[in-house]
């Protein structure tokens, strides 16, 4: 249990970073599952257009968080 207590100490020391990393992990897992479902249903002309749009929007949101918001927070936060 040594590594678990060390992990918990790191989370308590930097809760914002931990939340961002866990949020990204869950978003990535959700994107993967949504992509598998969307591919099984077919490309956008036949498949669900809203699902494809959600995949693109969530992926773009994750990219914006890590390329814009995290550097700004690191610099000014």
KAPE-V430625 format. One record per residue. N is the residue number from 1. RES is the residue in one letter. PSI is psi in whole degrees, 0 to 359 (999 if undefined). Layout:
n->{N	N}
res->{RES	RES}
psi->{PSI	PSI}
This chain:
n->{1	2	3	4	5	6	7	8	9	10	11	12	13	14	15	16	17	18	19	20	21	22	23	24	25	26	27	28	29	30	31	32	33	34	35	36	37	38	39	40	41	42	43	44	45	46	47	48	49	50	51	52	53	54	55	56	57	58	59	60	61	62	63	64	65	66	67	68	69	70	71	72	73	74	75	76	77}
res->{X	X	X	X	X	X	X	X	X	X	X	X	X	X	X	X	X	X	X	X	X	X	X	X	X	X	X	X	X	X	X	X	X	X	X	X	X	X	X	X	X	X	X	X	X	X	X	X	X	X	X	X	X	X	X	X	X	X	X	X	X	X	X	X	X	X	X	X	X	X	X	X	X	X	X	X	X}
psi->{5	318	328	318	326	321	316	322	321	321	318	330	325	77	328	314	319	318	318	316	318	321	319	320	312	321	320	318	318	321	319	313	318	323	318	316	316	319	326	331	343	166	166	321	327	327	185	112	324	324	317	320	321	321	314	317	316	318	318	323	317	318	319	319	312	336	339	303	319	314	323	318	319	324	318	350	999}
